[in-house]
Amino acid sequence: MLDENIPWEQVEPGVKRKVLSFDERIMMVKVAFDTGGVGALHHHHHTQISYVAEGVFEISIGAEKKILRQGDGYYIPPNEIHGALCLEAGILVDVFSPIREDFI
């Protein structure tokens, strides 16, 4: 599916997402953040791998915080508390396994 044909869903102030592709086992989601946008601390049973496509983010995974920039990636194991603070407007590409049924 073409990215331009998929509508954005506003999920928080300064944060919107679109589900790019999925099947019953894996899902890819594009998340756009305005500067100051927050992906609140949360956890889920899914394995998550994310790629910083644009911008600068402070990523929290468990007790660890790191500043990540365009080109960086990170792994979040199942049930680990994590979140993001956008320091410079940007886009994360998240991959989940199994799929986030709450996103569809």
N, C-alpha and C positions, 0 to 999 in steps of 0.2 A: 504494500500500500504506500502511496506517496505521502510523505510528511505533510505537504501543503494541503492535502485533502482531509487530514485528521484534525478535528477541532480541539482547542485547548479546554481543559477543565480547571477552573479556579479552585484551589484546595485550601489555601490560607491567604491572608493578605500578603502580596508580594511573591506568591508561589503558585505556579500553574503547571499542569502536566498533561501529557497525551500518551496513550498506550500505542506504541508503534507496531508491535507484532506479538503474537503468542500462540501457543498450542496448549495441550493439557499438561505439559511438563515445564515450560519455560516462558518467560515474558520479558520484553524489553520496553522500558518506559523512559520518555524524555521529560525532564523536569526543569522548568525555567524559573530562575530566582531574580528578583530585583535586589539591588544592594540593600542589605539589612533584612532580607527575607529569611525566615526561620523554618527549618524542618525540625519540629519539636522532638525532644527525646522520646523514643518509643522502642518497642521490640516486637518481633513477629517470628513465627516458626520457619520462615523462608530463609534460604541461603541467598545472600545478595552480593553482587559484584557491581561496582560503579566506576564510571569514567568521567573525569572532569573535561567536558568538551569545550567549555569557555569559562572565564572568570576565575575568582579566588574564593575559597571556602575554608572555614574552620570546621573540620569534621571531628566529631566525638564518637569514639567507639569504646564502650566500657569506660574505664578511668582515663583513657588516653585521648589527647587532643592533638591534631596536626593541622597545619596550614597546607592546603593542596591547591595547585594551580593547573591551568590548561595542560592536558597531556598526562596528568597523574591519574592513578586508579587506586581502588581500595576494596578490601574484602570484609564482609560482615557475616560472622557465623550465625546460625539459627539462635534465636532468643537473646542475642546480645543487645543491650541498650545502646542506641546510637541516635545521632541527630546532626544537623548541619546549620551553620550560620553563614550566610553569603556576605563576604567582605567586599567583593566587586561583582556586579551583575554577571550572571553566567548561567550555564546549562550543565546539568548532570544527566548522564545516561545510566539508568539503573537496570540491571538484569536480575530477575528473581527466579528461583526454583524451589518448590513448584510455583505456579502462577499465583498472583495476588487476586483471588476471586473477588475481593472487595473493590477492586479497581474496574471491574467490568459489570 
